[in-house]
Amino acid sequence: MLDRWLPFLIYGLFAAAIPTSMIALSFLLATKPSRRTRARTIPFESGVSTGPLPHQRFTISFYLTAMLFIVFDIEIVFLYPLAIILHKLAWFGFSELAFFIVILALAYVYVWRKGALEWR
């Protein structure tokens, strides 16, 4: 019986040990600042400033780009299951796949022509 559960036990141990060791090592290897300055307390994100002030608003192009990414990303996710069983669906599946890609391409061209993909 142990032979059947041993791989799961080893996998579980690795799944618990890896994040635990990463957190423990980050605390052990972290350097403590000798004196606290404003520059050390501000979050550092790849040299980019911390962003707009709280009272400033984002432009609509930011939201539009984010929404378009989400819509196209979700639609592409639907292609994977269809591609997996395409050989079982034969020509019907191929025509459905082609129809879906045509609709996706038309939506992309429409958004492109409206200028929604241009960052201003």
N, C-alpha and C positions, 0 to 999 in steps of 0.2 A: 504494500500500500504506500509506503514511503517513496518508492520508485516513481509513482505516478504524481506525487505532490512535490517532489524535490525540485523540479524545474521552476514551479510556481513560487516556492519558498525562496529560492536563489534570486529569482526576478524581483520578488517583493523586497528582499534585503538590499539589492542594488537600488531599487526605486526609492527606498528610504535613506540609504547611505549617501547617495550622490548629493541630494539637496542639503542634507544635514551637514555633510563635510564642507560644502561650498559656503554655507552660512558660518560655520565655525571658523573656517580659514579666513573669511573676510573680517571677522572680529579679531582674529589673531594677528593678521598681517596689516591691519589698518594702522595708519600713522595718526597720531594725535597731534593736532596743531598746538604749538607752544604758546601762542597767544592768538586770541580770537580777533580777527579784523573783519571788516565788512566784506572784503573780497573773498574771504574763506567761508563765509556763511551763505553767500549767494550760490544757488545751484548752478553747476557748470554743465552745459549741454553742447559739446562739440564746438565751442567758441561762439555759439549763437547767443544773442542777448536773451534775457528771460522772457521776452515777449512784450505785448502791448500792456499798457497800464490797465487796471481793472475797469476804469470808466470809458475806455475806448472800445469801439465795436469793430467786429470783423466785417470786411466787405462781403457783398453778396456773392462775388466770384469764388470766394473760399468755400462757402456752403454749397454752391452749385457744383464745383469741382468734386467736392466730397460726395455729394449725392450721386453724381454721374459715375464715380468710381464704384460706389456700392451697388448701383443698379447693374452696371456692366459686369462687375465681379460675380454677383449672384447669378446672372444669366449664364456666364461661362461655367459656373459650377454645375448647371443642369446639363451641360454637354458631356460631362464625364460618364455618368451612368448610361446615357444613350450610346456613347461610343463603345462602352464595354459590351453591350448586348446587340450591337449593330448587326453582327453576322447572323443572329437568330431572327431578327426582324426582316432581313433581306431587303427587297426594294422598298417596302413600306417604310422601314426604318430609315433608309437612305433618303427617301423623299421628305420625311419628317425632319431629319437632320438638316437637309438642304433648305427647307422652308424656314426653320428656326434661324439658321445662319443668315439667310436673306433678310429676315425681319431685323436681326441684330445689326447687320450692315446698314440697312436703311435708317435705323435709329441713330447709328453712329454718324452717317452722312448728314442727317438732319441736324444733329447737335453741332457738328462741325460747321455747317453752313450758317447756323444761327450765331456762331462765334462764341459758344459756351466753353470751348476748349482753350481759348486764348486768355492768358493771364495778363491782366492790366495792372 
